[in-house]
Amino acid sequence: MHVIKSFLIALSMYSVIPTIRTEWKEEDMKYVFVFFPFVGVIIGAVCFAWNILCRTFAIGDIARTIGIPVIAVILSGGIHVDGYMDTSDAFCSYREKEKKLEILKDPHIGAFAVISLAVCGLIYLAAISQIRDKNLMLLVCLSFVLSRVFSALAAVFFPSAKSGGTLAYFANNSSKVIVRIFLFAELFLCIGAMIFIHPVYGLVTAAVAGLVFLFYYLKCKKELGGITGDTEGFFVVICECCMAVAAAVMNIISVSVGF
């Protein structure tokens, strides 16, 4: 029963997918992070279906390109974009740690949040527009899974920047040993699937995600002393964007040199 409730809590917290209403109890939080990547599975599946639909019915590249991030934002409820914007404001303030944490709690958005989202969004759209190879598009769809696996691993391994907050609440009530085992299994399965799709493309794309994960740890440790729920959203957005760029670069190279 705790497993089922953890699954329902993960869906209700990290997506807009309708679920059975359930009371959030501490004992039901144990496995929430295990099911967080399943939200990415749903998003990736819908995005891949959209890509097939566009190609089958000759829907234009603009609609195909814009549809991918729109689907991701709608299904996730925009929770990660919100975190990305708040974190961008904090990082770009160049203030002391305490002030940055205050900025993360501020419900208002600043100019840096808007500018950062616009730049990141345009880069992501440009990358998606360049991807024609079906295998590379599959990797982009799997990026929604891998980014959430890494994000969940960060939640149970990285230090928290503050004692309170939703992330700390979920992390403190999770069954860390079991969650870590399952998350590593999901990590290996996801990377294995990517390599199976295409050994070179998959390995390069997964390596890019790993580098972003390392950057995320070092950046948050330096700037905030740890991670928060907002920085987790920042990571998911940046990770998916970098993976899309990597896929686009490989698509361009493969077309240019016939790889």
Helices and strands as residue ranges (DSSP letters): H 2-14, G 26-29, H 32-56, H 61-76, H 79-92, H 97-105, H 111-130, H 134-157, H 166-172, H 176-197, H 199-223, H 229-257
